Amino acid sequence: VRAGTTLRVLETLASSTSLRDDLFRNAEFFRAGLTRIGFTIPPGFHPIVPIMVFETHLAQELARQLYAQGILVTGFFYPVVPLGKARVRVQLSAAHTREQLERALVAFASAGRDLGLLSGPRVSA
């Protein structure tokens, strides 16, 4: 079964780039949205997006608040990353819809303002 599944995946990937294209469109949209809202993210194109919050307690609380809003992120902090480099990480997929990504950006904006990570007026995605 596993070999058959692997072969099917390889056939799908060889016949079309649509899933990969969707994945990178999602990553580009989400990264641009986070930056526009005011979060610090390392530059790149990868669909695994680290959102820098720098302090352990902020990474933990941001992850908790986002989870409460239905957004699953993973917090990373010392000793997994260096001291002062705490972050949460989002892993995007080709299956995410634009609506889901927009909802996640609204949740990030709300939680970010609540935690003092963002300043200024309410920002919509």
N, CA, C and O atoms as CSV, one atom per row, in Angstrom:
chain,resi,resn,atom,element,x,y,z
A,1,VAL,N,N,0.831,-1.190,0.000
A,1,VAL,CA,C,0.000,0.000,0.000
A,1,VAL,C,C,0.871,1.248,0.000
A,1,VAL,O,O,0.606,2.188,-0.749
A,2,ARG,N,N,1.910,1.266,0.833
A,2,ARG,CA,C,2.774,2.445,0.914
A,2,ARG,C,C,3.469,2.723,-0.403
A,2,ARG,O,O,3.539,3.873,-0.838
A,3,ALA,N,N,3.990,1.674,-1.046
A,3,ALA,CA,C,4.675,1.866,-2.322
A,3,ALA,C,C,3.699,2.386,-3.375
A,3,ALA,O,O,4.046,3.250,-4.181
A,4,GLY,N,N,2.482,1.858,-3.364
A,4,GLY,CA,C,1.473,2.329,-4.312
A,4,GLY,C,C,1.107,3.785,-4.067
A,4,GLY,O,O,0.928,4.550,-5.015
A,5,THR,N,N,0.997,4.167,-2.822
A,5,THR,CA,C,0.690,5.557,-2.478
A,5,THR,C,C,1.818,6.465,-2.924
A,5,THR,O,O,1.577,7.529,-3.494
A,6,THR,N,N,3.044,6.052,-2.668
A,6,THR,CA,C,4.207,6.849,-3.068
A,6,THR,C,C,4.248,7.014,-4.574
A,6,THR,O,O,4.505,8.109,-5.075
A,7,LEU,N,N,3.999,5.938,-5.296
A,7,LEU,CA,C,3.991,6.024,-6.761
A,7,LEU,C,C,2.908,6.973,-7.262
A,7,LEU,O,O,3.133,7.744,-8.194
A,8,ARG,N,N,1.749,6.913,-6.648
A,8,ARG,CA,C,0.635,7.802,-7.041
A,8,ARG,C,C,0.987,9.271,-6.791
A,8,ARG,O,O,0.689,10.134,-7.616
A,9,VAL,N,N,1.618,9.546,-5.656
A,9,VAL,CA,C,2.049,10.910,-5.349
A,9,VAL,C,C,3.056,11.384,-6.385
A,9,VAL,O,O,2.952,12.501,-6.891
A,10,LEU,N,N,4.021,10.546,-6.700
A,10,LEU,CA,C,5.023,10.927,-7.694
A,10,LEU,C,C,4.405,11.160,-9.066
A,10,LEU,O,O,4.808,12.083,-9.774
A,11,GLU,N,N,3.439,10.342,-9.449
A,11,GLU,CA,C,2.736,10.543,-10.730
A,11,GLU,C,C,1.999,11.876,-10.734
A,11,GLU,O,O,2.043,12.616,-11.717
A,12,THR,N,N,1.328,12.175,-9.644
A,12,THR,CA,C,0.583,13.439,-9.544
A,12,THR,C,C,1.534,14.623,-9.652
A,12,THR,O,O,1.260,15.579,-10.376
A,13,LEU,N,N,2.645,14.561,-8.936
A,13,LEU,CA,C,3.604,15.663,-8.970
A,13,LEU,C,C,4.255,15.818,-10.345
A,13,LEU,O,O,4.556,16.933,-10.772
A,14,ALA,N,N,4.466,14.720,-11.020
A,14,ALA,CA,C,5.086,14.778,-12.341
A,14,ALA,C,C,4.129,15.285,-13.410
A,14,ALA,O,O,4.568,15.856,-14.409
A,15,SER,N,N,2.837,15.089,-13.218
A,15,SER,CA,C,1.874,15.453,-14.258
A,15,SER,C,C,1.399,16.898,-14.166
A,15,SER,O,O,0.865,17.429,-15.140
A,16,SER,N,N,1.580,17.544,-13.018
A,16,SER,CA,C,1.076,18.900,-12.848
A,16,SER,C,C,1.809,19.606,-11.720
A,16,SER,O,O,2.212,18.984,-10.737
A,17,THR,N,N,1.973,20.904,-11.872
A,17,THR,CA,C,2.576,21.701,-10.801
A,17,THR,C,C,1.513,22.482,-10.035
A,17,THR,O,O,1.853,23.369,-9.252
A,18,SER,N,N,0.250,22.176,-10.243
A,18,SER,CA,C,-0.812,22.998,-9.668
A,18,SER,C,C,-0.789,23.009,-8.132
A,18,SER,O,O,-1.002,24.058,-7.525
A,19,LEU,N,N,-0.536,21.863,-7.503
A,19,LEU,CA,C,-0.484,21.844,-6.037
A,19,LEU,C,C,0.684,22.674,-5.516
A,19,LEU,O,O,0.536,23.442,-4.566
A,20,ARG,N,N,1.826,22.517,-6.134
A,20,ARG,CA,C,2.994,23.310,-5.734
A,20,ARG,C,C,2.734,24.792,-5.961
A,20,ARG,O,O,3.082,25.623,-5.122
A,21,ASP,N,N,2.124,25.124,-7.095
A,21,ASP,CA,C,1.800,26.521,-7.395
A,21,ASP,C,C,0.838,27.089,-6.358
A,21,ASP,O,O,1.015,28.218,-5.899
A,22,ASP,N,N,-0.180,26.312,-5.985
A,22,ASP,CA,C,-1.125,26.747,-4.951
A,22,ASP,C,C,-0.412,26.960,-3.621
A,22,ASP,O,O,-0.668,27.942,-2.925
A,23,LEU,N,N,0.473,26.048,-3.273
A,23,LEU,CA,C,1.213,26.147,-2.017
A,23,LEU,C,C,2.033,27.437,-1.975
A,23,LEU,O,O,2.005,28.152,-0.973
A,24,PHE,N,N,2.752,27.736,-3.038
A,24,PHE,CA,C,3.585,28.930,-3.032
A,24,PHE,C,C,2.759,30.212,-3.132
A,24,PHE,O,O,3.172,31.251,-2.618
A,25,ARG,N,N,1.611,30.152,-3.780
A,25,ARG,CA,C,0.701,31.315,-3.763
A,25,ARG,C,C,0.193,31.568,-2.347
A,25,ARG,O,O,0.133,32.711,-1.894
A,26,ASN,N,N,-0.168,30.499,-1.658
A,26,ASN,CA,C,-0.619,30.634,-0.269
A,26,ASN,C,C,0.483,31.217,0.608
A,26,ASN,O,O,0.230,32.108,1.419
A,27,ALA,N,N,1.702,30.716,0.445
A,27,ALA,CA,C,2.825,31.217,1.248
A,27,ALA,C,C,3.083,32.688,0.955
A,27,ALA,O,O,3.303,33.469,1.881
A,28,GLU,N,N,3.060,33.074,-0.292
A,28,GLU,CA,C,3.294,34.473,-0.664
A,28,GLU,C,C,2.203,35.379,-0.083
A,28,GLU,O,O,2.504,36.439,0.465
A,29,PHE,N,N,0.948,34.967,-0.202
A,29,PHE,CA,C,-0.172,35.747,0.321
A,29,PHE,C,C,-0.073,35.899,1.834
A,29,PHE,O,O,-0.232,36.998,2.366
A,30,PHE,N,N,0.189,34.796,2.522
A,30,PHE,CA,C,0.216,34.812,3.976
A,30,PHE,C,C,1.400,35.611,4.497
A,30,PHE,O,O,1.248,36.402,5.427
A,31,ARG,N,N,2.566,35.417,3.917
A,31,ARG,CA,C,3.746,36.177,4.324
A,31,ARG,C,C,3.524,37.679,4.116
A,31,ARG,O,O,3.860,38.485,4.984
A,32,ALA,N,N,2.966,38.045,2.977
A,32,ALA,CA,C,2.699,39.467,2.709
A,32,ALA,C,C,1.696,40.018,3.716
A,32,ALA,O,O,1.846,41.149,4.181
A,33,GLY,N,N,0.687,39.241,4.054
A,33,GLY,CA,C,-0.313,39.678,5.021
A,33,GLY,C,C,0.278,39.886,6.400
A,33,GLY,O,O,-0.016,40.888,7.051
A,34,LEU,N,N,1.103,38.962,6.858
A,34,LEU,CA,C,1.745,39.103,8.162
A,34,LEU,C,C,2.639,40.341,8.207
A,34,LEU,O,O,2.653,41.072,9.198
A,35,THR,N,N,3.373,40.564,7.139
A,35,THR,CA,C,4.250,41.733,7.071
A,35,THR,C,C,3.428,43.023,7.079
A,35,THR,O,O,3.770,43.978,7.776
A,36,ARG,N,N,2.357,43.044,6.312
A,36,ARG,CA,C,1.484,44.228,6.248
A,36,ARG,C,C,0.882,44.531,7.622
A,36,ARG,O,O,0.769,45.695,8.009
A,37,ILE,N,N,0.504,43.503,8.345
A,37,ILE,CA,C,-0.069,43.673,9.678
A,37,ILE,C,C,0.973,44.248,10.638
A,37,ILE,O,O,0.631,45.003,11.549
A,38,GLY,N,N,2.237,43.891,10.436
A,38,GLY,CA,C,3.292,44.433,11.287
A,38,GLY,C,C,4.155,43.412,12.000
A,38,GLY,O,O,4.968,43.775,12.850
A,39,PHE,N,N,3.991,42.140,11.667
A,39,PHE,CA,C,4.820,41.108,12.280
A,39,PHE,C,C,6.185,41.045,11.600
A,39,PHE,O,O,6.337,41.422,10.438
A,40,THR,N,N,7.160,40.567,12.341
A,40,THR,CA,C,8.501,40.356,11.809
A,40,THR,C,C,8.609,38.901,11.381
A,40,THR,O,O,8.454,37.983,12.186
A,41,ILE,N,N,8.879,38.713,10.097
A,41,ILE,CA,C,9.115,37.353,9.593
A,41,ILE,C,C,10.395,37.375,8.772
A,41,ILE,O,O,10.659,38.340,8.054
A,42,PRO,N,N,11.190,36.316,8.874
A,42,PRO,CA,C,12.392,36.254,8.042
A,42,PRO,C,C,12.002,36.200,6.568
A,42,PRO,O,O,10.986,35.599,6.218
A,43,PRO,N,N,12.795,36.820,5.707
A,43,PRO,CA,C,12.470,36.780,4.275
A,43,PRO,C,C,12.549,35.356,3.744
A,43,PRO,O,O,13.296,34.527,4.263
A,44,GLY,N,N,11.784,35.091,2.726
A,44,GLY,CA,C,11.826,33.776,2.108
A,44,GLY,C,C,10.533,33.458,1.393
A,44,GLY,O,O,9.600,34.260,1.356
A,45,PHE,N,N,10.503,32.265,0.826
A,45,PHE,CA,C,9.354,31.805,0.053
A,45,PHE,C,C,8.765,30.527,0.615
A,45,PHE,O,O,7.760,30.023,0.114
A,46,HIS,N,N,9.384,30.011,1.642
A,46,HIS,CA,C,9.021,28.705,2.179
A,46,HIS,C,C,7.626,28.736,2.800
A,46,HIS,O,O,7.248,29.738,3.407
A,47,PRO,N,N,6.854,27.654,2.660
A,47,PRO,CA,C,5.514,27.591,3.246
A,47,PRO,C,C,5.502,27.310,4.755
A,47,PRO,O,O,4.431,27.265,5.361
A,48,ILE,N,N,6.653,27.124,5.355
A,48,ILE,CA,C,6.742,27.083,6.814
A,48,ILE,C,C,7.195,28.474,7.222
A,48,ILE,O,O,8.319,28.883,6.932
A,49,VAL,N,N,6.301,29.205,7.906
A,49,VAL,CA,C,6.520,30.627,8.160
A,49,VAL,C,C,6.779,30.874,9.645
A,49,VAL,O,O,5.888,30.679,10.471
A,50,PRO,N,N,8.005,31.305,9.989
A,50,PRO,CA,C,8.282,31.670,11.374
A,50,PRO,C,C,7.877,33.127,11.618
A,50,PRO,O,O,8.246,34.015,10.850
A,51,ILE,N,N,7.129,33.363,12.675
A,51,ILE,CA,C,6.718,34.710,13.063
A,51,ILE,C,C,7.477,35.023,14.342
A,51,ILE,O,O,7.241,34.410,15.383
A,52,MET,N,N,8.387,35.976,14.255
A,52,MET,CA,C,9.279,36.281,15.359
A,52,MET,C,C,8.539,37.093,16.433
A,52,MET,O,O,7.913,38.112,16.138
A,53,VAL,N,N,8.624,36.624,17.672
A,53,VAL,CA,C,8.077,37.375,18.802
A,53,VAL,C,C,9.142,37.590,19.877
A,53,VAL,O,O,8.932,38.361,20.814
A,54,PHE,N,N,10.284,36.911,19.743
A,54,PHE,CA,C,11.503,37.145,20.491
A,54,PHE,C,C,11.496,36.672,21.944
A,54,PHE,O,O,12.542,36.257,22.443
A,55,GLU,N,N,10.371,36.718,22.634
A,55,GLU,CA,C,10.322,36.333,24.046
A,55,GLU,C,C,9.474,35.074,24.235
A,55,GLU,O,O,8.415,34.920,23.627
A,56,THR,N,N,9.965,34.187,25.089
A,56,THR,CA,C,9.304,32.907,25.333
A,56,THR,C,C,7.843,33.079,25.730
A,56,THR,O,O,6.965,32.449,25.141
A,57,HIS,N,N,7.579,33.909,26.707
A,57,HIS,CA,C,6.199,34.042,27.192
A,57,HIS,C,C,5.276,34.586,26.102
A,57,HIS,O,O,4.091,34.251,26.076
A,58,LEU,N,N,5.801,35.420,25.204
A,58,LEU,CA,C,4.967,35.925,24.103
A,58,LEU,C,C,4.677,34.838,23.077
A,58,LEU,O,O,3.572,34.772,22.540
A,59,ALA,N,N,5.653,33.993,22.801
A,59,ALA,CA,C,5.424,32.879,21.870
A,59,ALA,C,C,4.379,31.923,22.435
A,59,ALA,O,O,3.495,31.459,21.715
A,60,GLN,N,N,4.487,31.635,23.722
A,60,GLN,CA,C,3.532,30.732,24.352
A,60,GLN,C,C,2.120,31.333,24.356
A,60,GLN,O,O,1.145,30.648,24.046
A,61,GLU,N,N,2.024,32.600,24.707
A,61,GLU,CA,C,0.709,33.236,24.795
A,61,GLU,C,C,0.104,33.466,23.411
A,61,GLU,O,O,-1.105,33.308,23.239
A,62,LEU,N,N,0.915,33.833,22.429
A,62,LEU,CA,C,0.400,33.995,21.070
A,62,LEU,C,C,-0.146,32.664,20.557
A,62,LEU,O,O,-1.232,32.620,19.978
A,63,ALA,N,N,0.598,31.589,20.766
A,63,ALA,CA,C,0.134,30.268,20.337
A,63,ALA,C,C,-1.177,29.906,21.042
A,63,ALA,O,O,-2.091,29.363,20.422
A,64,ARG,N,N,-1.261,30.209,22.334
A,64,ARG,CA,C,-2.479,29.900,23.086
A,64,ARG,C,C,-3.671,30.697,22.558
A,64,ARG,O,O,-4.747,30.137,22.350
A,65,GLN,N,N,-3.488,31.993,22.342
A,65,GLN,CA,C,-4.596,32.825,21.854
A,65,GLN,C,C,-5.032,32.412,20.441
A,65,GLN,O,O,-6.226,32.376,20.143
A,66,LEU,N,N,-4.080,32.107,19.592
A,66,LEU,CA,C,-4.435,31.686,18.239
A,66,LEU,C,C,-5.180,30.353,18.266
A,66,LEU,O,O,-6.157,30.173,17.539
A,67,TYR,N,N,-4.725,29.426,19.098
A,67,TYR,CA,C,-5.407,28.140,19.219
A,67,TYR,C,C,-6.852,28.336,19.666
A,67,TYR,O,O,-7.759,27.656,19.184
A,68,ALA,N,N,-7.056,29.273,20.593
A,68,ALA,CA,C,-8.417,29.563,21.070
A,68,ALA,C,C,-9.301,30.103,19.949
A,68,ALA,O,O,-10.526,30.004,20.016
A,69,GLN,N,N,-8.674,30.676,18.919
A,69,GLN,CA,C,-9.415,31.190,17.766
A,69,GLN,C,C,-9.448,30.186,16.606
A,69,GLN,O,O,-9.900,30.516,15.509
A,70,GLY,N,N,-8.973,28.972,16.848
A,70,GLY,CA,C,-9.019,27.930,15.832
A,70,GLY,C,C,-7.839,27.915,14.881
A,70,GLY,O,O,-7.911,27.302,13.816
A,71,ILE,N,N,-6.744,28.588,15.252
A,71,ILE,CA,C,-5.556,28.643,14.409
A,71,ILE,C,C,-4.451,27.856,15.107
A,71,ILE,O,O,-4.053,28.196,16.221
A,72,LEU,N,N,-3.958,26.816,14.459
A,72,LEU,CA,C,-2.924,25.978,15.050
A,72,LEU,C,C,-1.551,26.477,14.627
A,72,LEU,O,O,-1.223,26.485,13.441
A,73,VAL,N,N,-0.754,26.891,15.597
A,73,VAL,CA,C,0.639,27.272,15.374
A,73,VAL,C,C,1.468,26.539,16.412
A,73,VAL,O,O,0.938,26.013,17.390
A,74,THR,N,N,2.757,26.510,16.192
A,74,THR,CA,C,3.667,25.891,17.145
A,74,THR,C,C,4.616,26.954,17.664
A,74,THR,O,O,5.208,27.699,16.883
A,75,GLY,N,N,4.762,27.027,18.981
A,75,GLY,CA,C,5.706,27.955,19.576
A,75,GLY,C,C,7.079,27.321,19.698
A,75,GLY,O,O,7.205,26.149,20.052
A,76,PHE,N,N,8.104,28.102,19.402
A,76,PHE,CA,C,9.486,27.647,19.543
A,76,PHE,C,C,10.241,28.658,20.391
A,76,PHE,O,O,10.168,29.864,20.154
A,77,PHE,N,N,10.962,28.157,21.375
A,77,PHE,CA,C,11.723,29.028,22.260
A,77,PHE,C,C,12.880,28.229,22.831
A,77,PHE,O,O,12.971,27.019,22.621
A,78,TYR,N,N,13.764,28.905,23.551
A,78,TYR,CA,C,14.953,28.290,24.104
A,78,TYR,C,C,14.576,27.045,24.914
A,78,TYR,O,O,13.646,27.100,25.719
A,79,PRO,N,N,15.277,25.930,24.716
A,79,PRO,CA,C,16.543,25.737,24.032
A,79,PRO,C,C,16.421,25.303,22.574
A,79,PRO,O,O,17.432,24.996,21.943
A,80,VAL,N,N,15.207,25.271,22.024
A,80,VAL,CA,C,15.035,24.861,20.624
A,80,VAL,C,C,15.595,25.921,19.682
A,80,VAL,O,O,16.186,25.588,18.654
A,81,VAL,N,N,15.414,27.191,20.023
A,81,VAL,CA,C,16.000,28.307,19.279
A,81,VAL,C,C,16.824,29.127,20.274
A,81,VAL,O,O,16.614,29.006,21.481
A,82,PRO,N,N,17.750,29.955,19.800
A,82,PRO,CA,C,18.564,30.750,20.737
A,82,PRO,C,C,17.707,31.678,21.602
A,82,PRO,O,O,16.608,32.072,21.212
A,83,LEU,N,N,18.229,32.016,22.773
A,83,LEU,CA,C,17.556,32.989,23.641
A,83,LEU,C,C,17.291,34.268,22.853
A,83,LEU,O,O,18.138,34.724,22.085
A,84,GLY,N,N,16.105,34.839,23.054
A,84,GLY,CA,C,15.755,36.081,22.367
A,84,GLY,C,C,15.273,35.891,20.941
A,84,GLY,O,O,15.031,36.875,20.242
A,85,LYS,N,N,15.129,34.657,20.494
A,85,LYS,CA,C,14.679,34.374,19.122
A,85,LYS,C,C,13.397,33.550,19.111
A,85,LYS,O,O,13.150,32.808,18.160
A,86,ALA,N,N,12.575,33.671,20.155
A,86,ALA,CA,C,11.330,32.901,20.232
A,86,ALA,C,C,10.417,33.273,19.076
A,86,ALA,O,O,10.456,34.396,18.573
A,87,ARG,N,N,9.617,32.340,18.674
A,87,ARG,CA,C,8.735,32.515,17.510
A,87,ARG,C,C,7.586,31.541,17.575
A,87,ARG,O,O,7.595,30.589,18.355
A,88,VAL,N,N,6.602,31.794,16.745
A,88,VAL,CA,C,5.599,30.780,16.448
A,88,VAL,C,C,5.766,30.447,14.970
A,88,VAL,O,O,6.253,31.258,14.182
A,89,ARG,N,N,5.359,29.259,14.623
A,89,ARG,CA,C,5.544,28.810,13.247
A,89,ARG,C,C,4.221,28.329,12.685
A,89,ARG,O,O,3.477,27.592,13.333
A,90,VAL,N,N,3.948,28.760,11.474
A,90,VAL,CA,C,2.764,28.336,10.731
A,90,VAL,C,C,3.233,27.449,9.598
A,90,VAL,O,O,4.215,27.756,8.923
A,91,GLN,N,N,2.534,26.354,9.390
A,91,GLN,CA,C,2.847,25.472,8.279
A,91,GLN,C,C,1.671,25.496,7.318
A,91,GLN,O,O,0.594,24.977,7.614
A,92,LEU,N,N,1.894,26.104,6.166
A,92,LEU,CA,C,0.834,26.247,5.165
A,92,LEU,C,C,0.768,25.021,4.269
A,92,LEU,O,O,1.723,24.252,4.163
A,93,SER,N,N,-0.385,24.859,3.628
A,93,SER,CA,C,-0.527,23.775,2.656
A,93,SER,C,C,-1.264,24.299,1.423
A,93,SER,O,O,-1.847,25.383,1.441
A,94,ALA,N,N,-1.222,23.517,0.374
A,94,ALA,CA,C,-1.942,23.866,-0.846
A,94,ALA,C,C,-3.442,23.795,-0.620
A,94,ALA,O,O,-4.208,24.412,-1.360
A,95,ALA,N,N,-3.869,23.057,0.384
A,95,ALA,CA,C,-5.296,22.875,0.644
A,95,ALA,C,C,-5.927,24.049,1.390
A,95,ALA,O,O,-7.153,24.152,1.443
A,96,HIS,N,N,-5.111,24.936,1.967
A,96,HIS,CA,C,-5.695,26.101,2.636
A,96,HIS,C,C,-6.399,26.983,1.618
A,96,HIS,O,O,-5.880,27.236,0.531
A,97,THR,N,N,-7.587,27.448,1.984
A,97,THR,CA,C,-8.325,28.361,1.106
A,97,THR,C,C,-7.937,29.794,1.431
A,97,THR,O,O,-7.390,30.069,2.499
A,98,ARG,N,N,-8.216,30.698,0.518
A,98,ARG,CA,C,-7.950,32.112,0.757
A,98,ARG,C,C,-8.735,32.584,1.976
A,98,ARG,O,O,-8.225,33.369,2.777
A,99,GLU,N,N,-9.960,32.116,2.120
A,99,GLU,CA,C,-10.783,32.479,3.272
A,99,GLU,C,C,-10.129,32.039,4.588
A,99,GLU,O,O,-10.125,32.795,5.559
A,100,GLN,N,N,-9.589,30.846,4.621
A,100,GLN,CA,C,-8.914,30.365,5.826
A,100,GLN,C,C,-7.684,31.211,6.143
A,100,GLN,O,O,-7.435,31.543,7.302
A,101,LEU,N,N,-6.923,31.555,5.116
A,101,LEU,CA,C,-5.730,32.375,5.326
A,101,LEU,C,C,-6.102,33.772,5.807
A,101,LEU,O,O,-5.433,34.329,6.677
A,102,GLU,N,N,-7.158,34.334,5.249
A,102,GLU,CA,C,-7.607,35.658,5.689
A,102,GLU,C,C,-8.080,35.608,7.139
A,102,GLU,O,O,-7.804,36.523,7.916
A,103,ARG,N,N,-8.785,34.555,7.501
A,103,ARG,CA,C,-9.242,34.398,8.885
A,103,ARG,C,C,-8.052,34.274,9.835
A,103,ARG,O,O,-8.070,34.829,10.934
A,104,ALA,N,N,-7.029,33.552,9.412
A,104,ALA,CA,C,-5.821,33.419,10.230
A,104,ALA,C,C,-5.126,34.770,10.397
A,104,ALA,O,O,-4.631,35.079,11.480
A,105,LEU,N,N,-5.085,35.569,9.344
A,105,LEU,CA,C,-4.461,36.893,9.447
A,105,LEU,C,C,-5.224,37.794,10.403
A,105,LEU,O,O,-4.618,38.545,11.168
A,106,VAL,N,N,-6.546,37.726,10.366
A,106,VAL,CA,C,-7.354,38.508,11.311
A,106,VAL,C,C,-7.060,38.053,12.735
A,106,VAL,O,O,-6.939,38.886,13.633
A,107,ALA,N,N,-6.942,36.737,12.959
A,107,ALA,CA,C,-6.635,36.210,14.288
A,107,ALA,C,C,-5.247,36.662,14.736
A,107,ALA,O,O,-5.070,37.043,15.893
A,108,PHE,N,N,-4.276,36.628,13.850
A,108,PHE,CA,C,-2.933,37.095,14.179
A,108,PHE,C,C,-2.956,38.574,14.555
A,108,PHE,O,O,-2.317,38.978,15.527
A,109,ALA,N,N,-3.688,39.380,13.791
A,109,ALA,CA,C,-3.762,40.814,14.082
A,109,ALA,C,C,-4.379,41.051,15.457
A,109,ALA,O,O,-3.880,41.865,16.234
A,110,SER,N,N,-5.451,40.347,15.753
A,110,SER,CA,C,-6.135,40.503,17.026
A,110,SER,C,C,-5.237,40.093,18.192
A,110,SER,O,O,-5.090,40.847,19.154
A,111,ALA,N,N,-4.647,38.927,18.114
A,111,ALA,CA,C,-3.783,38.433,19.189
A,111,ALA,C,C,-2.522,39.293,19.298
A,111,ALA,O,O,-2.052,39.569,20.403
A,112,GLY,N,N,-1.985,39.706,18.180
A,112,GLY,CA,C,-0.785,40.538,18.198
A,112,GLY,C,C,-1.019,41.869,18.882
A,112,GLY,O,O,-0.168,42.337,19.638
A,113,ARG,N,N,-2.174,42.489,18.624
A,113,ARG,CA,C,-2.516,43.745,19.305
A,113,ARG,C,C,-2.720,43.493,20.796
A,113,ARG,O,O,-2.252,44.267,21.630
A,114,ASP,N,N,-3.418,42.413,21.126
A,114,ASP,CA,C,-3.699,42.094,22.519
A,114,ASP,C,C,-2.409,41.913,23.332
A,114,ASP,O,O,-2.352,42.281,24.505
A,115,LEU,N,N,-1.391,41.350,22.707
A,115,LEU,CA,C,-0.131,41.076,23.392
A,115,LEU,C,C,0.878,42.216,23.276
A,115,LEU,O,O,1.990,42.118,23.796
A,116,GLY,N,N,0.494,43.294,22.597
A,116,GLY,CA,C,1.401,44.419,22.438
A,116,GLY,C,C,2.490,44.190,21.411
A,116,GLY,O,O,3.486,44.913,21.386
A,117,LEU,N,N,2.307,43.182,20.557
A,117,LEU,CA,C,3.283,42.907,19.501
A,117,LEU,C,C,3.087,43.831,18.307
A,117,LEU,O,O,4.003,44.027,17.509
A,118,LEU,N,N,1.894,44.396,18.188
A,118,LEU,CA,C,1.557,45.288,17.088
A,118,LEU,C,C,1.064,46.595,17.679
A,118,LEU,O,O,0.458,46.611,18.750
A,119,SER,N,N,1.320,47.665,16.995
A,119,SER,CA,C,0.818,48.948,17.453
A,119,SER,C,C,-0.079,49.540,16.385
A,119,SER,O,O,-0.134,49.042,15.260
A,120,GLY,N,N,-0.768,50.584,16.735
A,120,GLY,CA,C,-1.587,51.285,15.766
A,120,GLY,C,C,-3.024,50.798,15.752
A,120,GLY,O,O,-3.424,49.963,16.562
A,121,PRO,N,N,-3.791,51.336,14.815
A,121,PRO,CA,C,-5.215,51.007,14.740
A,121,PRO,C,C,-5.436,49.573,14.282
A,121,PRO,O,O,-4.527,48.898,13.799
A,122,ARG,N,N,-6.663,49.141,14.450
A,122,ARG,CA,C,-7.036,47.789,14.031
A,122,ARG,C,C,-6.738,47.615,12.551
A,122,ARG,O,O,-7.093,48.465,11.735
A,123,VAL,N,N,-6.097,46.533,12.213
A,123,VAL,CA,C,-5.712,46.248,10.834
A,123,VAL,C,C,-6.456,45.018,10.372
A,123,VAL,O,O,-6.394,43.973,11.019
A,124,SER,N,N,-7.151,45.127,9.274
A,124,SER,CA,C,-7.834,43.946,8.741
A,124,SER,C,C,-6.934,43.256,7.744
A,124,SER,O,O,-6.030,43.865,7.171
A,125,ALA,N,N,-7.191,41.982,7.545
A,125,ALA,CA,C,-6.392,41.209,6.598
A,125,ALA,C,C,-6.826,41.588,5.225
A,125,ALA,O,O,-6.295,41.067,4.244
